[in-house]
Amino acid sequence: AMLYGSIVTFLGWTLYGLVSPRFELKNKHG
């Protein structure tokens, strides 16, 4: 259970890191 949680957290932060810059670019552009 602990290992699974670590993987989910890692994937969550990875997705956040990929999506966050796009939103920032959209906000700056718009």
CHARMM-style PDB file with segment names, atoms N, HN, CA, C and O in Angstrom:
ATOM      1  N   ALA     1       0.850  -1.205   0.000  1.00  0.00      PROA
ATOM      2  CA  ALA     1       0.000   0.000   0.000  1.00  0.00      PROA
ATOM      3  C   ALA     1       0.880   1.247   0.000  1.00  0.00      PROA
ATOM      4  O   ALA     1       0.598   2.209  -0.715  1.00  0.00      PROA
ATOM      5  N   MET     2       1.938   1.232   0.796  1.00  0.00      PROA
ATOM      6  HN  MET     2       2.167   0.451   1.377  1.00  0.00      PROA
ATOM      7  CA  MET     2       2.814   2.393   0.875  1.00  0.00      PROA
ATOM      8  C   MET     2       3.529   2.611  -0.464  1.00  0.00      PROA
ATOM      9  O   MET     2       3.652   3.743  -0.933  1.00  0.00      PROA
ATOM     10  N   LEU     3       3.997   1.515  -1.073  1.00  0.00      PROA
ATOM     11  HN  LEU     3       3.897   0.596  -0.692  1.00  0.00      PROA
ATOM     12  CA  LEU     3       4.697   1.645  -2.348  1.00  0.00      PROA
ATOM     13  C   LEU     3       3.742   2.190  -3.406  1.00  0.00      PROA
ATOM     14  O   LEU     3       4.113   3.054  -4.201  1.00  0.00      PROA
ATOM     15  N   TYR     4       2.509   1.680  -3.413  1.00  0.00      PROA
ATOM     16  HN  TYR     4       2.207   0.978  -2.768  1.00  0.00      PROA
ATOM     17  CA  TYR     4       1.511   2.135  -4.388  1.00  0.00      PROA
ATOM     18  C   TYR     4       1.248   3.635  -4.218  1.00  0.00      PROA
ATOM     19  O   TYR     4       1.123   4.367  -5.200  1.00  0.00      PROA
ATOM     20  N   GLY     5       1.166   4.081  -2.964  1.00  0.00      PROA
ATOM     21  HN  GLY     5       1.267   3.487  -2.166  1.00  0.00      PROA
ATOM     22  CA  GLY     5       0.928   5.500  -2.703  1.00  0.00      PROA
ATOM     23  C   GLY     5       2.078   6.343  -3.221  1.00  0.00      PROA
ATOM     24  O   GLY     5       1.870   7.433  -3.755  1.00  0.00      PROA
ATOM     25  N   SER     6       3.302   5.831  -3.059  1.00  0.00      PROA
ATOM     26  HN  SER     6       3.471   4.946  -2.625  1.00  0.00      PROA
ATOM     27  CA  SER     6       4.471   6.577  -3.525  1.00  0.00      PROA
ATOM     28  C   SER     6       4.438   6.725  -5.044  1.00  0.00      PROA
ATOM     29  O   SER     6       4.764   7.783  -5.582  1.00  0.00      PROA
ATOM     30  N   ILE     7       4.043   5.661  -5.721  1.00  0.00      PROA
ATOM     31  HN  ILE     7       3.778   4.802  -5.284  1.00  0.00      PROA
ATOM     32  CA  ILE     7       3.981   5.700  -7.189  1.00  0.00      PROA
ATOM     33  C   ILE     7       2.917   6.699  -7.638  1.00  0.00      PROA
ATOM     34  O   ILE     7       3.145   7.484  -8.558  1.00  0.00      PROA
ATOM     35  N   VAL     8       1.754   6.667  -6.984  1.00  0.00      PROA
ATOM     36  HN  VAL     8       1.569   6.029  -6.237  1.00  0.00      PROA
ATOM     37  CA  VAL     8       0.672   7.581  -7.358  1.00  0.00      PROA
ATOM     38  C   VAL     8       1.104   9.028  -7.135  1.00  0.00      PROA
ATOM     39  O   VAL     8       0.831   9.905  -7.956  1.00  0.00      PROA
ATOM     40  N   THR     9       1.781   9.263  -6.014  1.00  0.00      PROA
ATOM     41  HN  THR     9       2.003   8.551  -5.348  1.00  0.00      PROA
ATOM     42  CA  THR     9       2.241  10.626  -5.712  1.00  0.00      PROA
ATOM     43  C   THR     9       3.263  11.073  -6.750  1.00  0.00      PROA
ATOM     44  O   THR     9       3.235  12.214  -7.209  1.00  0.00      PROA
ATOM     45  N   PHE    10       4.171  10.159  -7.117  1.00  0.00      PROA
ATOM     46  HN  PHE    10       4.194   9.232  -6.744  1.00  0.00      PROA
ATOM     47  CA  PHE    10       5.199  10.490  -8.103  1.00  0.00      PROA
ATOM     48  C   PHE    10       4.556  10.831  -9.451  1.00  0.00      PROA
ATOM     49  O   PHE    10       4.934  11.807 -10.098  1.00  0.00      PROA
ATOM     50  N   LEU    11       3.584  10.018  -9.864  1.00  0.00      PROA
ATOM     51  HN  LEU    11       3.278   9.224  -9.338  1.00  0.00      PROA
ATOM     52  CA  LEU    11       2.908  10.273 -11.134  1.00  0.00      PROA
ATOM     53  C   LEU    11       2.144  11.586 -11.067  1.00  0.00      PROA
ATOM     54  O   LEU    11       2.105  12.343 -12.037  1.00  0.00      PROA
ATOM     55  N   GLY    12       1.539  11.850  -9.919  1.00  0.00      PROA
ATOM     56  HN  GLY    12       1.571  11.235  -9.131  1.00  0.00      PROA
ATOM     57  CA  GLY    12       0.770  13.081  -9.751  1.00  0.00      PROA
ATOM     58  C   GLY    12       1.654  14.309  -9.914  1.00  0.00      PROA
ATOM     59  O   GLY    12       1.293  15.261 -10.605  1.00  0.00      PROA
ATOM     60  N   TRP    13       2.833  14.275  -9.261  1.00  0.00      PROA
ATOM     61  HN  TRP    13       3.127  13.501  -8.700  1.00  0.00      PROA
ATOM     62  CA  TRP    13       3.759  15.411  -9.354  1.00  0.00      PROA
ATOM     63  C   TRP    13       4.310  15.544 -10.767  1.00  0.00      PROA
ATOM     64  O   TRP    13       4.550  16.654 -11.241  1.00  0.00      PROA
ATOM     65  N   THR    14       4.514  14.397 -11.453  1.00  0.00      PROA
ATOM     66  HN  THR    14       4.319  13.494 -11.068  1.00  0.00      PROA
ATOM     67  CA  THR    14       5.031  14.435 -12.819  1.00  0.00      PROA
ATOM     68  C   THR    14       4.018  15.104 -13.742  1.00  0.00      PROA
ATOM     69  O   THR    14       4.370  15.960 -14.553  1.00  0.00      PROA
ATOM     70  N   LEU    15       2.747  14.699 -13.608  1.00  0.00      PROA
ATOM     71  HN  LEU    15       2.461  14.004 -12.949  1.00  0.00      PROA
ATOM     72  CA  LEU    15       1.701  15.297 -14.435  1.00  0.00      PROA
ATOM     73  C   LEU    15       1.576  16.780 -14.119  1.00  0.00      PROA
ATOM     74  O   LEU    15       1.422  17.605 -15.019  1.00  0.00      PROA
ATOM     75  N   TYR    16       1.643  17.114 -12.831  1.00  0.00      PROA
ATOM     76  HN  TYR    16       1.769  16.444 -12.099  1.00  0.00      PROA
ATOM     77  CA  TYR    16       1.539  18.515 -12.419  1.00  0.00      PROA
ATOM     78  C   TYR    16       2.681  19.333 -13.032  1.00  0.00      PROA
ATOM     79  O   TYR    16       2.475  20.461 -13.478  1.00  0.00      PROA
ATOM     80  N   GLY    17       3.872  18.758 -13.049  1.00  0.00      PROA
ATOM     81  HN  GLY    17       4.039  17.841 -12.686  1.00  0.00      PROA
ATOM     82  CA  GLY    17       5.026  19.459 -13.615  1.00  0.00      PROA
ATOM     83  C   GLY    17       4.882  19.668 -15.116  1.00  0.00      PROA
ATOM     84  O   GLY    17       5.372  20.655 -15.664  1.00  0.00      PROA
ATOM     85  N   LEU    18       4.203  18.728 -15.780  1.00  0.00      PROA
ATOM     86  HN  LEU    18       3.805  17.926 -15.334  1.00  0.00      PROA
ATOM     87  CA  LEU    18       4.035  18.856 -17.223  1.00  0.00      PROA
ATOM     88  C   LEU    18       2.906  19.815 -17.571  1.00  0.00      PROA
ATOM     89  O   LEU    18       2.995  20.554 -18.552  1.00  0.00      PROA
ATOM     90  N   VAL    19       1.842  19.803 -16.768  1.00  0.00      PROA
ATOM     91  HN  VAL    19       1.770  19.203 -15.972  1.00  0.00      PROA
ATOM     92  CA  VAL    19       0.659  20.616 -17.078  1.00  0.00      PROA
ATOM     93  C   VAL    19       0.799  22.044 -16.578  1.00  0.00      PROA
ATOM     94  O   VAL    19       0.331  22.975 -17.233  1.00  0.00      PROA
ATOM     95  N   SER    20       1.438  22.230 -15.426  1.00  0.00      PROA
ATOM     96  HN  SER    20       1.818  21.473 -14.895  1.00  0.00      PROA
ATOM     97  CA  SER    20       1.555  23.565 -14.830  1.00  0.00      PROA
ATOM     98  C   SER    20       2.175  24.598 -15.778  1.00  0.00      PROA
ATOM     99  O   SER    20       1.610  25.680 -15.935  1.00  0.00      PROA
ATOM    100  N   PRO    21       3.319  24.305 -16.416  1.00  0.00      PROA
ATOM    101  CA  PRO    21       3.943  25.281 -17.325  1.00  0.00      PROA
ATOM    102  C   PRO    21       3.003  25.686 -18.462  1.00  0.00      PROA
ATOM    103  O   PRO    21       3.025  26.834 -18.907  1.00  0.00      PROA
ATOM    104  N   ARG    22       2.176  24.746 -18.932  1.00  0.00      PROA
ATOM    105  HN  ARG    22       2.158  23.814 -18.571  1.00  0.00      PROA
ATOM    106  CA  ARG    22       1.267  25.066 -20.037  1.00  0.00      PROA
ATOM    107  C   ARG    22       0.245  26.097 -19.584  1.00  0.00      PROA
ATOM    108  O   ARG    22      -0.070  27.031 -20.320  1.00  0.00      PROA
ATOM    109  N   PHE    23      -0.271  25.927 -18.373  1.00  0.00      PROA
ATOM    110  HN  PHE    23      -0.015  25.168 -17.775  1.00  0.00      PROA
ATOM    111  CA  PHE    23      -1.253  26.884 -17.867  1.00  0.00      PROA
ATOM    112  C   PHE    23      -0.603  28.249 -17.675  1.00  0.00      PROA
ATOM    113  O   PHE    23      -1.217  29.283 -17.935  1.00  0.00      PROA
ATOM    114  N   GLU    24       0.646  28.240 -17.215  1.00  0.00      PROA
ATOM    115  HN  GLU    24       1.145  27.400 -17.003  1.00  0.00      PROA
ATOM    116  CA  GLU    24       1.346  29.503 -17.006  1.00  0.00      PROA
ATOM    117  C   GLU    24       1.553  30.217 -18.344  1.00  0.00      PROA
ATOM    118  O   GLU    24       1.405  31.436 -18.429  1.00  0.00      PROA
ATOM    119  N   LEU    25       1.895  29.454 -19.387  1.00  0.00      PROA
ATOM    120  HN  LEU    25       2.015  28.464 -19.318  1.00  0.00      PROA
ATOM    121  CA  LEU    25       2.101  30.050 -20.703  1.00  0.00      PROA
ATOM    122  C   LEU    25       0.790  30.626 -21.228  1.00  0.00      PROA
ATOM    123  O   LEU    25       0.770  31.705 -21.820  1.00  0.00      PROA
ATOM    124  N   LYS    26      -0.319  29.888 -21.004  1.00  0.00      PROA
ATOM    125  HN  LYS    26      -0.303  29.012 -20.523  1.00  0.00      PROA
ATOM    126  CA  LYS    26      -1.623  30.362 -21.472  1.00  0.00      PROA
ATOM    127  C   LYS    26      -1.988  31.660 -20.762  1.00  0.00      PROA
ATOM    128  O   LYS    26      -2.487  32.596 -21.386  1.00  0.00      PROA
ATOM    129  N   ASN    27      -1.739  31.714 -19.454  1.00  0.00      PROA
ATOM    130  HN  ASN    27      -1.335  30.954 -18.946  1.00  0.00      PROA
ATOM    131  CA  ASN    27      -2.081  32.908 -18.684  1.00  0.00      PROA
ATOM    132  C   ASN    27      -1.237  34.096 -19.140  1.00  0.00      PROA
ATOM    133  O   ASN    27      -1.749  35.210 -19.256  1.00  0.00      PROA
ATOM    134  N   LYS    28       0.049  33.868 -19.398  1.00  0.00      PROA
ATOM    135  HN  LYS    28       0.464  32.963 -19.303  1.00  0.00      PROA
ATOM    136  CA  LYS    28       0.928  34.944 -19.841  1.00  0.00      PROA
ATOM    137  C   LYS    28       0.533  35.395 -21.253  1.00  0.00      PROA
ATOM    138  O   LYS    28       0.557  36.586 -21.565  1.00  0.00      PROA
ATOM    139  N   HSD    29       0.173  34.431 -22.089  1.00  0.00      PROA
ATOM    140  HN  HSD    29       0.154  33.464 -21.835  1.00  0.00      PROA
ATOM    141  CA  HSD    29      -0.167  34.755 -23.475  1.00  0.00      PROA
ATOM    142  C   HSD    29      -1.504  35.473 -23.535  1.00  0.00      PROA
ATOM    143  O   HSD    29      -1.687  36.405 -24.318  1.00  0.00      PROA
ATOM    144  N   GLY    30      -2.446  35.028 -22.691  1.00  0.00      PROA
ATOM    145  HN  GLY    30      -2.297  34.271 -22.055  1.00  0.00      PROA
ATOM    146  CA  GLY    30      -3.798  35.583 -22.721  1.00  0.00      PROA
ATOM    147  C   GLY    30      -3.901  36.828 -21.882  1.00  0.00      PROA
ATOM    148  OT1 GLY    30      -4.973  37.426 -21.794  1.00  0.00      PROA
TER     149      GLY     30
END
